[in-house]
Amino acid sequence: MEKSLTPPITLGFVLIPRFSMLAFFSAVEPLRIANRLAGRAPIVGS
């Protein structure tokens, strides 16, 4: 599998009170899978 040479993209999510975690995971999971298929490092939270 060929690794990508593009720089990482920084994304931010603003979670408000009573925000649905299902919606958050539905947004994050495809990004995590794309990183894995591209052979990139896992998503790091801060």
C-alpha positions in Angstrom: 0.0 0.0 0.0 1.4 3.4 -1.0 1.5 6.0 1.8 0.3 9.5 1.2 2.8 12.4 1.2 0.2 15.1 1.8 0.4 17.0 5.1 -2.2 16.2 7.7 -5.4 18.3 8.0 -6.5 19.7 11.3 -10.2 19.5 12.0 -12.1 20.8 15.0 -15.5 19.8 16.3 -17.5 22.0 18.6 -19.6 19.9 20.9 -22.4 21.8 22.5 -24.5 20.6 25.5 -26.9 17.8 24.7 -25.0 17.1 21.4 -25.7 13.6 20.1 -22.6 11.4 20.4 -24.0 9.3 17.6 -23.7 12.3 15.3 -20.1 12.9 16.5 -19.0 9.3 15.9 -20.7 9.3 12.5 -18.5 12.2 11.6 -15.2 10.9 13.1 -15.4 7.2 12.1 -15.1 7.7 8.3 -12.1 9.9 9.0 -10.5 7.2 11.1 -11.1 4.6 8.5 -9.7 6.8 5.7 -6.5 7.3 7.8 -6.2 3.6 8.3 -6.7 2.7 4.7 -4.1 5.4 3.7 -1.6 4.0 6.1 -1.5 7.2 8.2 -1.1 7.7 11.9 -4.3 7.4 14.0 -6.4 10.4 14.9 -5.0 12.2 18.0 -7.3 14.2 20.2 -6.2 17.2 22.2 
